[in-house]
Amino acid sequence: MHRTYAIAALTLLLIAGIVGQQAVSMRFYTYLGPGAGFFPAILAGLLALLSVSLLYQALFRPDTLPRVAFTGDPRAYARIATVLLALLAIAVFIEDLGFRPMMALFFFVMFAVLGRHRLLLSATLAITLTFAYHFFFKSLLNVPLPSGAFGL
């Protein structure tokens, strides 16, 4: 038995259950066509099916799965923690600070820490991407973005 694959399959099955439960609480179909719960329900069903398949394979046919070896590289764990903390910071502070400052900070951290670029290049890429995304979502797609306390 591949315990890693079994744990991954059970975790994905739990996620599929949560998404499926939320999708059932929304309308599946409306008079205009698919409702808000249509695609989440289908995707949750597919994820559940694939999770059960992976669990079966991990329990009864482990020889068909590739070997998984986790190494205890501290730098890898630090990069994972950086991404998770940056995503958490966006979720917590984007309403207060606004889309542009938070995305610029997020991109800067991602490029500087994960991409290992020079600071000037990281800052240039972060600002360029932030304004490009802001233009795309705000102007082209008319998606309302949080402006924050500074109006940015």
MOZIWO-V980188 format. One record per residue. RES is the residue in three letters. PHI is phi in radians with two decimals (* if undefined). Layout:
RES,PHI
RES,PHI
This chain:
MET,*
HIS,-1.65
ARG,-1.12
THR,-1.07
TYR,-1.18
ALA,-1.13
ILE,-1.14
ALA,-1.10
ALA,-1.12
LEU,-1.17
THR,-1.13
LEU,-1.14
LEU,-1.15
LEU,-1.13
ILE,-1.10
ALA,-1.08
GLY,-1.14
ILE,-1.16
VAL,-1.11
GLY,-1.10
GLN,-1.12
GLN,-1.22
ALA,-1.18
VAL,-1.16
SER,-1.33
MET,-1.77
ARG,-1.24
PHE,-1.39
TYR,-2.56
THR,-2.11
TYR,-1.19
LEU,-1.53
GLY,2.41
PRO,-1.03
GLY,-1.57
ALA,-1.17
GLY,-1.64
PHE,-1.10
PHE,-1.22
PRO,-1.05
ALA,-1.16
ILE,-1.14
LEU,-1.15
ALA,-1.13
GLY,-1.12
LEU,-1.13
LEU,-1.13
ALA,-1.12
LEU,-1.09
LEU,-1.18
SER,-1.16
VAL,-1.11
SER,-1.09
LEU,-1.14
LEU,-1.11
TYR,-1.04
GLN,-1.13
ALA,-1.19
LEU,-1.50
PHE,-1.96
ARG,-2.40
PRO,-1.15
ASP,-1.22
THR,-1.53
LEU,-1.69
PRO,-1.24
ARG,-1.25
VAL,-1.99
ALA,-2.21
PHE,-1.62
THR,-1.83
GLY,-1.57
ASP,-1.34
PRO,-1.07
ARG,-1.17
ALA,-1.15
TYR,-1.14
ALA,-1.17
ARG,-1.17
ILE,-1.10
ALA,-1.11
THR,-1.08
VAL,-1.10
LEU,-1.11
LEU,-1.17
ALA,-1.15
LEU,-1.14
LEU,-1.12
ALA,-1.10
ILE,-1.09
ALA,-1.08
VAL,-1.43
PHE,-1.86
ILE,-1.14
GLU,-1.22
ASP,-1.38
LEU,-1.69
GLY,1.80
PHE,-1.14
ARG,-1.12
PRO,-1.10
MET,-1.21
MET,-1.22
ALA,-1.09
LEU,-1.13
PHE,-1.06
PHE,-1.09
PHE,-1.06
VAL,-1.10
MET,-1.10
PHE,-1.24
ALA,-1.25
VAL,-1.52
LEU,-1.48
GLY,-1.43
ARG,0.99
HIS,-1.52
ARG,-1.15
LEU,-1.08
LEU,-1.14
LEU,-1.15
SER,-1.07
ALA,-1.15
THR,-1.12
LEU,-1.10
ALA,-1.11
ILE,-1.19
THR,-1.08
LEU,-1.14
THR,-1.07
PHE,-1.21
ALA,-1.15
TYR,-1.14
HIS,-1.08
PHE,-1.09
PHE,-1.08
PHE,-1.30
LYS,-1.35
SER,-1.50
LEU,-1.46
LEU,-1.73
ASN,0.98
VAL,-1.57
PRO,-1.22
LEU,-2.00
PRO,-1.12
SER,-1.73
GLY,1.29
ALA,-1.21
PHE,-1.63
GLY,1.32
LEU,-1.73
